[in-house]
Amino acid sequence: MQHRIVVLGAGYTGASAAGRIARRLRREDVAITLVNAEPDFVERVRMHQLAAGQDLTPRPLGEMFAGTGVELRAAKVTAVDADRRTVTVHSADGTEELAYDTLVYALGSGWKEQGVPGAAEHAHEIAGRAGALRARERLAGLEAGRPVLVVGGGLTGLETVTEIAEARPDLAVALAAHGGLGDWLSPKGARHLRKVVDRLGITVHEHTAVTAVEADHVTTADGTSLPAAVTVWTTGFAVHPIAGATTLETTDSGRIVVDGTMRSVSHPDVYAIGDAAMAMGPGGKPLRMSCASGIPTAWQAADAIAARLTGGKLPNVPLRYFNQCISLGRKEGLIQFVTADDRAVGSAMTGRFAAVYKELVCKGAVWGVANPTMGIPTRRRRVTPRPAAAGPAVRTPA
């Protein structure tokens, strides 16, 4: 009987893991199913570009996984039963229950409104394609001179505000940052960021906490009203709530607690990767939610699964950081080099070369999804026979 591997989510991490597992194991020994709500691969790191009016290259998952042996299932995951080892999904064909022997949970994260009144009703999020397209439509309909406010001074906020300001210099673009502008960057990085922001005409409200959002303005903690015909919310991410409703051990935020191989500490047949995982990096610090963290965790999990199924050696690759890549529009960029645990060092790359570097990183991430072993030929190994864990998939009425 084939070992059933179900991967939930086809973002950078889930797609990378599915493809890498498929290249590690013999096709006749495993049945790999990749479940995703959308038929296309979404370049999440480019959602700020989509919102600013740029068109992205379509990347159908069917083309990316053609000939790999991975079965694509276009469906929305609605529940996981980690004790029965089943996943409930809903598609155009109805509701279906998929049984698994090994589960890779890669449902990722969405936007987090931080409980701020009015944010869910009036702010736009760009954590996914649907939200970015709604923001795009709203921004495209704005007349010259109208105010746009990006809330959140992290990496996503900086990329979003500079992208909008460059694409629409006729708008009054502003940024509300809880701390200082780029206060985690090196002095060189912070100086360059401020120079670009000033050149683009962006108004920056530093040390500003937004406490309420209305259709045409936001209110800050000190009672100030900031005009905003469009408010774009980039204050952080929240993981998909499904894991928190299972018997898997999770953190208070709903991230699945894993060991160094991305294996659940409570359910050894479940692996969590990317934003969904509470994985530890250097110094015992949790990895931040990012593509930079997600893809290495996908490789770690895929190689660990293959090793355990074939009796091979478990991977022991340190999960660490090298740099933070920030696009500042299409013409400018900032590459902040960091320590292994993600603290800025003095070195930083700036300007046009940094923009090209970031673009290559984005293109490389997509290439890596389609080539999860980085183009290196691999030997597909035979799975060591194991007792069947569960019965076949059960289809129930919608």
N, C-alpha and C positions, 0 to 999 in steps of 0.2 A: 504494500500500500504506500502511496506517495505521502510524504510529510507535507502537511498543509501549512503554508505560511501566508498569513493575511497582513497586508500593510495598509494602514489607515492614513490617508492623506498623501497627495502627490505634489507637495511643495518641494523645495530644495532638498529637504531631509528625506521625506518618504520616497520620492522618486529616486534619489541617489541610493538609498538603502535597497530598494527593490531591484534596481538594475545591478547593483554590486553583488547581491546574494545570487541573482540569476547567473552571474558569470563565475561564481565560486562553486556551484553545485551542479551535478548532472541533472538534466531536464527530466529524465525518466524517474528520478528519485524524489522530486519536489513538485508541488503545485503552488505557484506563487500568484496571489491575487492582490492587485493594487486597487483600492477603493478611493474614488475621488468624486466630489460633487460636480466638478466642471470637466468638460472634455479636453480642455487645453491646460498646458503648463503656464502658470502665472509667475512672471518675474516680479516678485514682491518688492525687490529692492529698487524697482523702477516706477512704483506707483505714484511718486511725486511728479515724475515726468508725464505720466498719463493724465494726472489731474491738471497739469499746466497746459494741456492741449496737444501733447506729442502723441504720435501713433506708434504703437509697439508692434514688433513682428509676431504674428500668430505662431504658436508652437503647439500643434495638436499632439496630445499624448500618444495617440495611436501611431503617429509617425515616429515619435521618439522611442517607442518600445517595440516597433515592428521587428520581428525575428528574434526577440530576446527570450521568448517563452513566458513572459509575464502576461497574465490575463488582466485586462483592464475592466473595472466594473464602475460604470457611471452611476453613482448612488450617493445619497447622504447618509452618514452614520448617525443613528439615533440612540443607540445604547450599546454598552459592552457588559457582558456577564463574565467576569474574570474567573469565577468559580466553575461555571459550566463550560467555559472556553468557547463562547459564541459571541458574535457581533450581529446586531440588528441594523439593517440598512433599508432605505426606502428609495425606490427609483420609479421610473415611468411604468415598470412592470408590476409594481406593488411593493409590499413589505417582505423582506427575506431575512432569514437567519443563517449566517455563515459560521460554520464550525472551523476551529483552527487548532493546530498543534503548537504553533509559534505565532505570536502576535507582535507586530511592530506598530506602536502607537505614535503617529506623527501628525496629529491633527492641528498642531501649532497654536496660534494665538490670534486674537482680534484686538480691536481698539478697547481702551479702558477710559471711561468717562469720569472716573474718580469720584462718582457720586455727586458731581456738581449739578445743581438744579438747572434745567434747561439744556444741558449739553447734549443729551440723547435726542431731544426734539429739534434743536436749532443748529448744532454744530455738525460739520462734515468730517468724516473719518476717511483715511486713505490706507488702512491696514489691508484692504482687499480690493479686488478689481471693481466690484459693484459700487463700493463707496467712492473710489477714485473717479469712476465715471460720473457719479452724481455730482461730485465736486467740480469736475471738468465742465459739465453742462451749466452749472450755476455760475462758475467763473466766466465762461464764454458769453453769458448773457449780461454781464455787468458793463455799464457805461463807463467811460473814462472818468477818472477822479474818484470813483467809489472806493470805500475803505475795505481792505481785506486784512483779517487778523489771524495769524498762525499762533496757536497756543502750545507751548512746549519748546524748550530750548535745547533738547537733546539732538542726536544725530538726525533723526527723521524730521524734526522741526526745522533744523538748519537747512537741510536739503530741500525741504518743501518751500520755505519762505524765499530762498534765493532763486529757486526754479521759477516760482510764480513772478517774482519781481523782474527777472530777466525776460520772461516771455511776455509779460504785460507791464511795461514801464509806465503805461498811462494810468495804472491803478495806484492807490495810496496803500502800500503794503507795509504791515507792521508785524512785529514779533513780541509775544509776551513770554518771558522766561522767568522761571521760579528763582533761579540763581543769577549769577553774572553771565554775560555772554561768553560762552566757551570757557568757563572757569576751570574746567578739568584739563584743558589743553596746555601744552608747553607755552612759554612766553612767545616764541616764534609763531606757533600755530594760532594763538589767540590774537596776535597783532595782525596776521594775515586775514583771519576771519573778519575782524573789525574793519579792515581796509576794504574788503569785498562788500561787506554789508553797507558801508557808507557809500561806496561807489554806485551800488544798485539803488540807493535812496530809500533803504528800509529803515523805518523807525523802530527802535528797540526799547521795550519797556523791561528793564532788568529788575530782578528781585520783586517780581510781580506775581501774585497768586490770583487767578481768576476764580471767583466764588459763585458766579451766576452767568448764564448765557441767555440772551434774548435774540429775537429775530434780527435786530439791527444794532446791537451793542452787547458788550459784556461788562460786568461789574467786578471790580477787584476788591481785595481784602480791605483796603483802606477807603472803600466807597467810591473810588474813581470810576467813571463811565468811559469806556473806550469804544469808539464807533466801529462797527463791523457789519457791512452788508453781507459778508461771508466770513464765517468763523471756521477755521480748519483745526481740528483737535489732534494733537500728536504727543500727548503727555505720558504715554506708556502703553503696555500691552497686557491683556488678560488672557489666560489660557482657555481653551475650549472647556466648557463645564462638564463634559461627559465623564472624564476620569474621576472627578470629585464625587460622582454619583455611584461609583463602583466600590468594590471591597479592596481595590488596590491601595497601597499606602501612598498617600499624597501629602503635600504640604498644605498649610492653610490657604494658599493661593490656588490650589488645585493641580500643582505640578507633581508628576509621578516621581517618587524617590527611587533612584537607581544606584547601582554600584559602578565601578570603573569600566565595566563592559556595556553599560547602558541597560543592564538587566534589572527588572523590578526587584526590590529587596523583599517584597511580600509574595510575588507570584513569578517564579522562575521561568515560566513559559511566555512572559510578557517583557518586551523591550520598549523603552520610551526614548525618543530622540528629539533634538531640536528644542523649541520653546516649551514643549510639553514635559520635558524632563528636568528634574532637579539634579543636575550633574555638577560635580565639584571639579574645579580647576586648580591651578597652582595656589599654594597657601591655604587650601581648604575653602576658597571663595567660590560661591556658586557662579557658573557660567552665565553671562548675560544673554538675554533673548536677542539673537542676531543670526544672520546667515553665517557669520564668521565662526560662531559656536556650533551651529546646526549641522553643517556638512561634516566636520570632523566627528561629531557624535554619530552620524549616520554610517560613516565608514567603520567606526569602532563597533557599532552594533552588528552591522552586516558581517564583518570579519569574525566577530565572536560567535554569531549564530552558525556560520559555516564551520568554524573550528569545533564547536560543541557537537554538531551533527556528524562530523567526519572523524572525530577523535584527534583533531589537529591541535596546534599550539595556540593558546588564547593571545589576542593582541595586547600589547602593553605600550601603546603610543600615548605620550603625554598630551593632554588637551591644554593648549596654551594659545596666547595671542601674540601677534607680531606688530599689527598696526590697526588703526582706525581709518577707513577710507571714506572721505566725505566729498560728495560733489557739491559745488557751489554754483549751480547753473551749468550750462554746457561748455563754458569757456574757462571756468576756474575750478580748482579743486584743492583739497587739503588732505595730505596723508600724514597722520600723526603716528609716529612710531611709539610703541608702548613696551612695557615689561611683560613678562609671561602672564602676570595676573592683571594686565590691562591698565596699568598706570602710565601716564605720559612720561616720556623721556624728553631730553632737550631737542632731539632731531625731529625735523618735519620737512616734508616735501610740499611745495606750494606752486600755485600758478597753473599755467597751461599744461605743463608736464604732469602735474598731479591730476588734472582732469583726464588726461589720456590714460594715466595709470588706473584711475578709478573705472573708466570705461572698459579697460581690458579686464579688470577684476570682475565686472558684471558679465561680460561676455564669457569669461573663463568659467564663471559659476554655472552658466547654462550649458556650456560645452562639457563641464564635469558631470552634469546630470545625465547627459546622453552618453558620456564615456566615464562611468563611475570607477573604472580601474585606471583612469588617466592614460588610456591608450596602450597600457602594458598588457600583453597577452597573458592570460591566466589559464590554469588547468582546472577543469571542472572535476571535483572530487566526488566519490561515491559516499552516499549517506549511510552511516551505520544503522542497520535495522533496529527499530524501536517498536514497542507495543503500540497498537492504535489507541489514541486518547479519547476519541469521541466518534459519534456516528456522522453520517452525511449531513449536508446542509438541509434545513427544513424550511419549506416555503409556507407562509401563513397568509391569510387574506389581508388585504390592505385595510 
